Amino acid sequence: MRVGILGSGVMAEVHAAGWRTTGAELMGCASANLEQAVRLAQQFNIKVYQNYAELLRDVDIIDICVPTHLHKQMVLQAATAGRHVVCEKPIALSVQDGLEMIEACDRAGVRFFVAMVVRFFPQYRLSRELVARGQIGKLGVMRLKRVSYTPQKPGDNWYLDESRSGGMVVDLMIHDFDYARWLGGEVERVFARLNKATDGPGQYAQAILRFRDGPMALIEGGWAYPPGVFRTALDLSGTEGLIEWSSDEHAPVRSFLLQRPGEAASVGLPISGLSDDPYALELQHAYRCIQTGEPFEVTAQDGLEALRIALAVKESIATGKPVTL
Ligand SMILES: NC(=O)c1ccc[n+]([C@@H]2O[C@H](COP(=O)([O-])OP(=O)(O)OC[C@H]3O[C@@H](n4cnc5c(N)ncnc54)[C@H](O)[C@@H]3O)[C@@H](O)[C@H]2O)c1
């Protein structure tokens, strides 16, 4: 199938490399930044299209890698043109917009994949599988961390404009809201605090999520670290053991199980493919499902539910009160 990328920035480049691993025919890109689009096109030996409409005419799948506030209009345009859609996260900036996008794709009979990439990180995937298999018993606590530096964009830094990016909670923490929901099920209530009242650089937040079925999650996110730092960590605790992983350690996922007769207390789990590129894996998955008609492992509705949690967290930050979903 033929694929086109909308945008030519950071994620467009990452996705172009990912598409190259899928067997799809990468046709070209269209972007508001022509100079950047030309560079991307030269790097991947693809065509630069004059505009979005022209790109849509030439492809079966469109991959949307533009700032978040533009996702809705671009997805609706693709659905109207009858093209399958891959769209970077967050799905949108409001639940209503996300719903309209899902409905438009359903009505048009096109597939809609929202790129919730953390589900394709081998460490996160393996840890989830271990929990699902009951290896740590009943899941009680999840501690998830994702702290980085403030996104740096020369010129117009749209990330710092909450009306375009949703801010740190929506843009960054959404990954762990999705992951926590993947493991813990539906969220009942959230309570959160931010280090400062306004949006912009240097934000750091902690959110507590209560799940309907019992577990709790403490999720930490920040754009408050020095340039170059990107730390993620998970710590999943259950009645029979603990699974932990941190980007600070170059170690595989470890699980500590309660000691049983004849068993060691600590089990190191070798994990193959830690170096697999999760962005390539997610596009390979999306492509295969679009070709075969198989359901996606992570649905657009999952992307929407993660946004719903992120917006509740923002509301809790704004009001200082817990928010029930
Ligand atoms: N999954 C992840 O890990 C991850 C990481 C970073 C960003 N993202 C998401 O990816 C999306 C893009 O982020 P980015 O960092 O690549 O942004 P970027 O600023 O690097 O690139 C955005 C691109 O969109 C183009 N663009 C802007 N307006 C346009 C328009 N009207 N028509 C056509 N092109 C237009 C720009 O010219 C630029 O090429 C965002 O939604 C962001 O939240 C996801």
The ligand as an SDF file (V2000), in Angstrom:
LIG
                    3D

 44 48  0  0  0  0  0  0  0  0999 V2000
    4.9160    9.3180   20.1270 N   0  0  0  0  0  0  0  0  0  0  0  0
    5.8900   10.0910   20.5330 C   0  0  0  0  0  0  0  0  0  0  0  0
    6.8060    9.6320   21.2200 O   0  0  0  0  0  0  0  0  0  0  0  0
    5.9010   11.5330   20.1190 C   0  0  0  0  0  0  0  0  0  0  0  0
    7.0690   12.2910   20.3230 C   0  0  0  0  0  0  0  0  0  0  0  0
    7.0690   13.6040   19.8980 C   0  0  0  0  0  0  0  0  0  0  0  0
    5.9310   14.1530   19.3290 C   0  0  0  0  0  0  0  0  0  0  0  0
    4.8040   13.4140   19.1630 N   0  0  0  0  0  0  0  0  0  0  0  0
    3.5980   13.9930   18.5410 C   0  0  0  0  0  0  0  0  0  0  0  0
    3.8200   14.0810   17.1270 O   0  0  0  0  0  0  0  0  0  0  0  0
    3.1920   15.2520   16.5970 C   0  0  0  0  0  0  0  0  0  0  0  0
    4.2400   16.0780   15.8410 C   0  0  0  0  0  0  0  0  0  0  0  0
    5.2710   16.4640   16.7350 O   0  0  0  0  0  0  0  0  0  0  0  0
    6.7360   16.8670   16.2030 P   0  0  0  0  0  0  0  0  0  0  0  0
    7.6240   16.9420   17.3960 O   0  0  0  0  0  0  0  0  0  0  0  0
    7.1090   16.0240   15.0640 O   0  0  0  0  0  0  0  0  0  0  0  0
    6.4620   18.3440   15.6950 O   0  0  0  0  0  0  0  0  0  0  0  0
    7.4270   19.2320   14.7630 P   0  0  0  0  0  0  0  0  0  0  0  0
    7.1790   20.6450   15.1530 O   0  0  0  0  0  0  0  0  0  0  0  0
    8.8180   18.7150   14.7870 O   0  0  0  0  0  0  0  0  0  0  0  0
    6.8580   18.9660   13.3040 O   0  0  0  0  0  0  0  0  0  0  0  0
    5.5750   19.3850   12.9380 C   0  0  0  0  0  0  0  0  0  0  0  0
    5.5230   19.3920   11.4230 C   0  0  0  0  0  0  0  0  0  0  0  0
    4.1960   19.7530   11.0300 O   0  0  0  0  0  0  0  0  0  0  0  0
    4.3030   20.6920    9.9570 C   0  0  0  0  0  0  0  0  0  0  0  0
    3.0650   21.4590    9.8970 N   0  0  0  0  0  0  0  0  0  0  0  0
    2.6110   22.3810   10.7770 C   0  0  0  0  0  0  0  0  0  0  0  0
    1.4310   22.8560   10.3560 N   0  0  0  0  0  0  0  0  0  0  0  0
    1.1340   22.2180    9.2040 C   0  0  0  0  0  0  0  0  0  0  0  0
    0.0520   22.2800    8.2910 C   0  0  0  0  0  0  0  0  0  0  0  0
   -0.9900   23.0930    8.5110 N   0  0  0  0  0  0  0  0  0  0  0  0
    0.0990   21.5020    7.1890 N   0  0  0  0  0  0  0  0  0  0  0  0
    1.1370   20.6860    6.9550 C   0  0  0  0  0  0  0  0  0  0  0  0
    2.1890   20.5830    7.7850 N   0  0  0  0  0  0  0  0  0  0  0  0
    2.1800   21.3370    8.8980 C   0  0  0  0  0  0  0  0  0  0  0  0
    5.5210   21.5090   10.2950 C   0  0  0  0  0  0  0  0  0  0  0  0
    6.0140   22.1770    9.1500 O   0  0  0  0  0  0  0  0  0  0  0  0
    6.4640   20.4220   10.7790 C   0  0  0  0  0  0  0  0  0  0  0  0
    7.1050   19.8260    9.6870 O   0  0  0  0  0  0  0  0  0  0  0  0
    2.5520   15.9520   17.7880 C   0  0  0  0  0  0  0  0  0  0  0  0
    1.1800   15.5950   17.8690 O   0  0  0  0  0  0  0  0  0  0  0  0
    3.3080   15.4110   18.9850 C   0  0  0  0  0  0  0  0  0  0  0  0
    2.5550   15.4200   20.1770 O   0  0  0  0  0  0  0  0  0  0  0  0
    4.7890   12.1130   19.5460 C   0  0  0  0  0  0  0  0  0  0  0  0
  1  2  1  0
  2  3  2  0
  2  4  1  0
  4  5  1  0
  4 44  2  0
  5  6  2  0
  6  7  1  0
  7  8  2  0
  8  9  1  0
  8 44  1  0
  9 10  1  0
  9 42  1  0
 10 11  1  0
 11 12  1  0
 11 40  1  0
 12 13  1  0
 13 14  1  0
 14 15  2  0
 14 16  1  0
 14 17  1  0
 17 18  1  0
 18 19  2  0
 18 20  1  0
 18 21  1  0
 21 22  1  0
 22 23  1  0
 23 24  1  0
 23 38  1  0
 24 25  1  0
 25 26  1  0
 25 36  1  0
 26 27  1  0
 26 35  1  0
 27 28  2  0
 28 29  1  0
 29 30  1  0
 29 35  2  0
 30 31  1  0
 30 32  2  0
 32 33  1  0
 33 34  2  0
 34 35  1  0
 36 37  1  0
 36 38  1  0
 38 39  1  0
 40 41  1  0
 40 42  1  0
 42 43  1  0
M  CHG  2   8   1  16  -1
M  END
$$$$
